[in-house]
Amino acid sequence: MICKKCNSENTQKLSLIYENGTNNISTNSKTTGVGFGRGGIGIGSASTNTSGKSQSILAQKLSPPKKNSYLLAGFVMILGAVFSFNLFELSIKNSFFGLIGIFILAFGIKIFRVNYKYNTNTFPKKYLEWTKTWHCNKCGNLYSE
């Protein structure tokens, strides 16, 4: 593919840049030691596991779009439900917290609906656009097929 800005042939798809610039890391190490001291001889061992991801700056910059998480919506809805249960208490103070809980619960449902709408309507379009986008390694231009 030739860059539409500078006519360079030094171009790559964003998906290829992302894959080549992203590495998953998983390491295991074990160690054993012997020590001598006033109390005698001591023997010890330890093991560690490390995992993670390493990315180039370009891979981070050109990463694919992400879906919205439902974690915040779930937390807000649970919080609202907890406050709402106080609505069924007889005291006025608890009824006030119950009403606040209903508003918090409704807000959590709103967050969920916004995220659901983005994940089902907007995200697939953005992801498809990302899969068709190219990067010029000479001038940095981004363009679609």
Secondary structure as UniProt FT lines:
FT   TURN            4..6
FT   STRAND          11..13
FT   HELIX           14..20
FT   STRAND          22..37
FT   TURN            38..39
FT   STRAND          40..55
FT   HELIX           57..61
FT   HELIX           71..84
FT   HELIX           85..88
FT   HELIX           92..117
FT   HELIX           118..122
FT   HELIX           123..131
FT   STRAND          133..136
FT   TURN            137..139
FT   STRAND          142..144
//
